[in-house]
Amino acid sequence: MAQLRHDYQLYVDRDVEVVAIGPEDARQFAAYWEKESLPFIGLPDSKARLTSTGYSTRRVFIIDVRNFIFLS
């Protein structure tokens, strides 16, 4: 997340939005976002519907102006 925060302006300059989804509940997620000063969208997924892929506990979607979605 720190690298995304650092590079966020590069995404903005390319009309791309970053959306991160994490396994925390809404309160924990908001506290983490505030503590880390993350400038992009963060969505809690407390029931792990999107984050329980077996690869990672946090997912990042990068959406460009043509609505292409890149998953990391």
C-alpha positions, -999 to 999 in steps of 0.1 A, spaced: 0 0 0 29 24 7 41 20 -29 7 27 -43 4 58 -20 38 69 -32 29 64 -69 -7 75 -67 -2 108 -87 12 87 -116 -22 69 -117 -41 101 -114 -21 117 -143 -32 87 -165 -69 90 -155 -67 57 -136 -84 50 -103 -69 27 -76 -93 7 -55 -80 -15 -27 -102 -41 -10 -92 -56 24 -105 -82 48 -110 -58 78 -144 -46 90 -154 -10 82 -141 5 115 -107 -13 112 -104 -4 75 -111 33 81 -86 34 109 -59 18 87 -67 42 58 -65 72 81 -33 60 99 -15 54 65 -29 85 48 -39 65 17 -53 88 -10 -71 61 -30 -104 43 -25 -105 15 1 -133 -9 6 -137 -33 35 -145 -69 27 -151 -83 62 -168 -115 48 -138 -121 26 -158 -125 -6 -132 -109 -28 -101 -112 -7 -101 -150 0 -86 -161 -32 -58 -181 -16 -32 -157 -30 -35 -126 -8 -56 -111 19 -58 -77 2 -67 -71 -35 -60 -40 -56 -80 -31 -86 -67 -4 -111 -94 10 -134 -86 32 -163 -108 56 -182 -118 29 -207 -130 8 -178 -103 -18 -182 -97 -34 -148 -63 -47 -138 -61 -69 -107 -31 -73 -85 
